[in-house]
């Protein structure tokens, strides 16, 4: 483990490789799972605010789900998350060329909203568990992401490099720079995967 500020970081972010390969996985992380994407408190308010803008881009089923359940829900573990269509895919999923994409990010890329997407989605495969005194920053291994592991190994892209933009969004540039320095310092001492 590595400590930076009020975060404890798994060395897996440095030693493991990852680079999404949407052509192969088809965005499965947005479609599979037993709960929606975790949301931060301010993101609940943001989803309420942007809903009128993104609604025209939603699939009919998704609009119905959100209108019935709300722009966010509380799951069985008492976490606030995005709603799911029929208990499966995220209600904010749209499909383009058979690939599941985020309608929120699509609206962001079109310049319609200033919010990119929930930070938990942006960070994936990095997952953060908040504790009273620190955040645990971990690499979430999921078999549906095996194409990303293969591609990451081919590209030699560590998890933290793949997630650099999202980590910067979450913790700031100085934090990411310190993580990069630590990765360089540890490069010869930790086995790479």
C-alpha beads as a LAMMPS data file, in Angstrom:
LAMMPS data file: protein, C-alpha beads

193 atoms
192 bonds

1 atom types
1 bond types

-500.0 500.0 xlo xhi
-500.0 500.0 ylo yhi
-500.0 500.0 zlo zhi

Masses

1 110.0

Atoms # bond

1 1 1 0.000 0.000 0.000
2 1 1 0.982 3.577 -0.609
3 1 1 -0.164 6.618 1.346
4 1 1 -0.695 10.038 -0.230
5 1 1 -2.490 12.629 1.854
6 1 1 -5.703 11.085 3.133
7 1 1 -5.624 8.187 0.671
8 1 1 -4.308 4.653 0.945
9 1 1 -3.558 3.345 -2.542
10 1 1 -3.260 -0.281 -3.566
11 1 1 0.003 -1.054 -5.352
12 1 1 -2.170 -2.805 -7.947
13 1 1 -2.755 0.632 -9.498
14 1 1 0.963 0.695 -10.298
15 1 1 1.760 -2.938 -11.045
16 1 1 -1.360 -4.004 -12.981
17 1 1 -2.070 -3.042 -16.569
18 1 1 -5.407 -1.862 -17.984
19 1 1 -6.700 -0.087 -21.082
20 1 1 -10.362 -0.296 -22.115
21 1 1 -11.082 -2.089 -25.369
22 1 1 -14.692 -1.146 -26.147
23 1 1 -14.592 -2.904 -29.507
24 1 1 -14.317 -6.198 -27.636
25 1 1 -16.125 -5.686 -24.310
26 1 1 -18.900 -3.483 -25.799
27 1 1 -19.141 -1.440 -22.578
28 1 1 -20.156 -4.429 -20.468
29 1 1 -19.348 -2.614 -17.198
30 1 1 -22.311 -0.302 -17.856
31 1 1 -24.645 -3.226 -18.508
32 1 1 -23.656 -5.904 -15.994
33 1 1 -23.647 -5.878 -12.223
34 1 1 -26.110 -5.984 -9.388
35 1 1 -26.305 -2.256 -8.697
36 1 1 -25.977 1.062 -10.467
37 1 1 -22.934 3.305 -10.491
38 1 1 -22.085 4.784 -7.074
39 1 1 -22.889 8.486 -6.803
40 1 1 -21.404 11.223 -4.653
41 1 1 -23.802 13.530 -2.807
42 1 1 -23.348 16.470 -5.196
43 1 1 -23.851 14.178 -8.195
44 1 1 -27.400 13.373 -7.055
45 1 1 -28.268 17.062 -7.330
46 1 1 -26.426 17.359 -10.654
47 1 1 -28.342 14.430 -12.180
48 1 1 -31.615 16.092 -11.170
49 1 1 -30.482 19.352 -12.780
50 1 1 -29.249 17.873 -16.067
51 1 1 -32.076 15.376 -16.548
52 1 1 -34.218 17.719 -18.714
53 1 1 -31.234 18.219 -21.047
54 1 1 -30.292 14.534 -21.388
55 1 1 -33.833 13.146 -21.466
56 1 1 -34.252 13.542 -25.253
57 1 1 -31.144 11.382 -25.764
58 1 1 -32.315 8.533 -23.527
59 1 1 -33.894 5.355 -24.822
60 1 1 -37.617 5.094 -24.095
61 1 1 -37.079 2.315 -21.533
62 1 1 -34.497 4.424 -19.702
63 1 1 -36.714 7.498 -19.570
64 1 1 -39.503 5.375 -18.078
65 1 1 -37.122 3.860 -15.506
66 1 1 -35.867 7.279 -14.421
67 1 1 -39.357 8.754 -14.299
68 1 1 -40.521 5.836 -12.123
69 1 1 -37.457 5.507 -9.867
70 1 1 -35.802 8.926 -10.022
71 1 1 -32.459 10.084 -11.394
72 1 1 -30.775 8.182 -8.535
73 1 1 -31.798 5.396 -6.161
74 1 1 -30.606 3.841 -2.911
75 1 1 -29.504 0.240 -3.395
76 1 1 -29.645 -2.766 -1.068
77 1 1 -26.333 -1.733 0.539
78 1 1 -27.771 1.728 1.273
79 1 1 -25.520 3.392 -1.333
80 1 1 -26.885 6.042 -3.672
81 1 1 -26.472 4.800 -7.240
82 1 1 -27.797 5.260 -10.759
83 1 1 -31.065 3.407 -11.496
84 1 1 -31.062 0.209 -13.544
85 1 1 -33.332 -0.821 -16.403
86 1 1 -34.983 -4.118 -15.440
87 1 1 -32.364 -4.616 -12.732
88 1 1 -29.581 -4.940 -15.314
89 1 1 -28.096 -2.089 -17.308
90 1 1 -27.585 1.467 -16.118
91 1 1 -30.534 3.624 -17.109
92 1 1 -28.100 6.176 -18.564
93 1 1 -26.827 3.726 -21.199
94 1 1 -27.300 4.343 -24.897
95 1 1 -26.052 2.052 -27.635
96 1 1 -24.007 3.118 -30.633
97 1 1 -22.749 0.472 -33.051
98 1 1 -23.578 -2.188 -30.450
99 1 1 -21.439 -0.508 -27.749
100 1 1 -22.945 0.662 -24.455
101 1 1 -22.064 4.305 -23.857
102 1 1 -23.053 6.881 -21.250
103 1 1 -25.716 9.359 -22.369
104 1 1 -24.415 11.821 -19.776
105 1 1 -20.943 11.724 -21.308
106 1 1 -22.473 12.003 -24.770
107 1 1 -24.260 15.220 -23.737
108 1 1 -21.018 16.473 -22.151
109 1 1 -19.080 15.785 -25.369
110 1 1 -21.746 17.668 -27.346
111 1 1 -21.227 20.663 -25.046
112 1 1 -24.781 20.483 -23.689
113 1 1 -23.829 20.037 -20.030
114 1 1 -20.691 20.770 -17.942
115 1 1 -20.820 17.427 -16.059
116 1 1 -18.888 14.575 -17.702
117 1 1 -20.426 11.605 -15.854
118 1 1 -20.382 10.190 -12.321
119 1 1 -16.810 10.140 -11.067
120 1 1 -17.128 6.444 -10.120
121 1 1 -17.764 5.644 -13.801
122 1 1 -14.937 7.891 -14.947
123 1 1 -12.533 6.245 -12.491
124 1 1 -13.359 2.646 -13.365
125 1 1 -11.548 0.191 -12.845
126 1 1 -10.418 2.265 -9.874
127 1 1 -12.836 2.031 -6.969
128 1 1 -12.771 4.223 -3.877
129 1 1 -14.016 3.147 -0.483
130 1 1 -14.480 6.052 1.914
131 1 1 -13.582 5.586 5.549
132 1 1 -13.749 8.150 8.328
133 1 1 -10.052 9.075 8.146
134 1 1 -9.031 8.107 4.620
135 1 1 -10.080 6.881 1.188
136 1 1 -8.977 3.404 0.101
137 1 1 -8.099 3.576 -3.604
138 1 1 -8.190 0.123 -5.202
139 1 1 -8.123 -1.624 -8.547
140 1 1 -11.369 -3.547 -9.080
141 1 1 -10.728 -6.762 -10.994
142 1 1 -13.721 -7.998 -12.964
143 1 1 -13.613 -10.818 -15.508
144 1 1 -15.633 -8.830 -18.048
145 1 1 -12.651 -6.467 -18.239
146 1 1 -10.186 -9.158 -19.323
147 1 1 -9.910 -7.544 -22.804
148 1 1 -8.797 -4.324 -21.064
149 1 1 -6.159 -6.245 -19.120
150 1 1 -4.870 -7.820 -22.340
151 1 1 -4.780 -4.454 -24.109
152 1 1 -3.180 -2.786 -21.085
153 1 1 -0.409 -5.378 -21.092
154 1 1 0.128 -4.880 -24.832
155 1 1 0.213 -1.086 -24.414
156 1 1 2.122 -1.335 -21.090
157 1 1 -0.442 0.991 -19.483
158 1 1 -0.617 0.825 -15.679
159 1 1 -4.076 1.221 -14.146
160 1 1 -3.203 4.630 -12.658
161 1 1 -2.034 5.919 -16.055
162 1 1 -5.240 4.713 -17.728
163 1 1 -7.287 6.462 -15.020
164 1 1 -5.081 9.586 -14.809
165 1 1 -7.705 12.079 -16.006
166 1 1 -10.321 10.701 -13.616
167 1 1 -7.863 10.526 -10.712
168 1 1 -6.923 14.147 -11.397
169 1 1 -10.608 15.062 -11.373
170 1 1 -11.038 13.300 -8.019
171 1 1 -7.831 14.175 -6.169
172 1 1 -6.061 16.886 -8.154
173 1 1 -2.941 17.173 -10.272
174 1 1 -0.510 17.311 -7.341
175 1 1 -1.865 14.008 -5.972
176 1 1 -1.512 12.342 -9.393
177 1 1 2.027 13.705 -9.762
178 1 1 2.942 12.233 -6.361
179 1 1 1.464 8.888 -7.409
180 1 1 3.498 8.988 -10.634
181 1 1 6.679 9.764 -8.694
182 1 1 5.979 6.904 -6.292
183 1 1 5.363 4.574 -9.248
184 1 1 8.731 5.520 -10.746
185 1 1 10.469 5.046 -7.393
186 1 1 8.851 1.628 -6.914
187 1 1 9.224 0.402 -10.514
188 1 1 12.169 -1.880 -9.773
189 1 1 10.879 -3.147 -6.430
190 1 1 7.365 -4.393 -7.163
191 1 1 6.578 -7.201 -9.603
192 1 1 4.574 -6.065 -12.621
193 1 1 1.482 -7.966 -13.723

Bonds

1 1 1 2
2 1 2 3
3 1 3 4
4 1 4 5
5 1 5 6
6 1 6 7
7 1 7 8
8 1 8 9
9 1 9 10
10 1 10 11
11 1 11 12
12 1 12 13
13 1 13 14
14 1 14 15
15 1 15 16
16 1 16 17
17 1 17 18
18 1 18 19
19 1 19 20
20 1 20 21
21 1 21 22
22 1 22 23
23 1 23 24
24 1 24 25
25 1 25 26
26 1 26 27
27 1 27 28
28 1 28 29
29 1 29 30
30 1 30 31
31 1 31 32
32 1 32 33
33 1 33 34
34 1 34 35
35 1 35 36
36 1 36 37
37 1 37 38
38 1 38 39
39 1 39 40
40 1 40 41
41 1 41 42
42 1 42 43
43 1 43 44
44 1 44 45
45 1 45 46
46 1 46 47
47 1 47 48
48 1 48 49
49 1 49 50
50 1 50 51
51 1 51 52
52 1 52 53
53 1 53 54
54 1 54 55
55 1 55 56
56 1 56 57
57 1 57 58
58 1 58 59
59 1 59 60
60 1 60 61
61 1 61 62
62 1 62 63
63 1 63 64
64 1 64 65
65 1 65 66
66 1 66 67
67 1 67 68
68 1 68 69
69 1 69 70
70 1 70 71
71 1 71 72
72 1 72 73
73 1 73 74
74 1 74 75
75 1 75 76
76 1 76 77
77 1 77 78
78 1 78 79
79 1 79 80
80 1 80 81
81 1 81 82
82 1 82 83
83 1 83 84
84 1 84 85
85 1 85 86
86 1 86 87
87 1 87 88
88 1 88 89
89 1 89 90
90 1 90 91
91 1 91 92
92 1 92 93
93 1 93 94
94 1 94 95
95 1 95 96
96 1 96 97
97 1 97 98
98 1 98 99
99 1 99 100
100 1 100 101
101 1 101 102
102 1 102 103
103 1 103 104
104 1 104 105
105 1 105 106
106 1 106 107
107 1 107 108
108 1 108 109
109 1 109 110
110 1 110 111
111 1 111 112
112 1 112 113
113 1 113 114
114 1 114 115
115 1 115 116
116 1 116 117
117 1 117 118
118 1 118 119
119 1 119 120
120 1 120 121
121 1 121 122
122 1 122 123
123 1 123 124
124 1 124 125
125 1 125 126
126 1 126 127
127 1 127 128
128 1 128 129
129 1 129 130
130 1 130 131
131 1 131 132
132 1 132 133
133 1 133 134
134 1 134 135
135 1 135 136
136 1 136 137
137 1 137 138
138 1 138 139
139 1 139 140
140 1 140 141
141 1 141 142
142 1 142 143
143 1 143 144
144 1 144 145
145 1 145 146
146 1 146 147
147 1 147 148
148 1 148 149
149 1 149 150
150 1 150 151
151 1 151 152
152 1 152 153
153 1 153 154
154 1 154 155
155 1 155 156
156 1 156 157
157 1 157 158
158 1 158 159
159 1 159 160
160 1 160 161
161 1 161 162
162 1 162 163
163 1 163 164
164 1 164 165
165 1 165 166
166 1 166 167
167 1 167 168
168 1 168 169
169 1 169 170
170 1 170 171
171 1 171 172
172 1 172 173
173 1 173 174
174 1 174 175
175 1 175 176
176 1 176 177
177 1 177 178
178 1 178 179
179 1 179 180
180 1 180 181
181 1 181 182
182 1 182 183
183 1 183 184
184 1 184 185
185 1 185 186
186 1 186 187
187 1 187 188
188 1 188 189
189 1 189 190
190 1 190 191
191 1 191 192
192 1 192 193
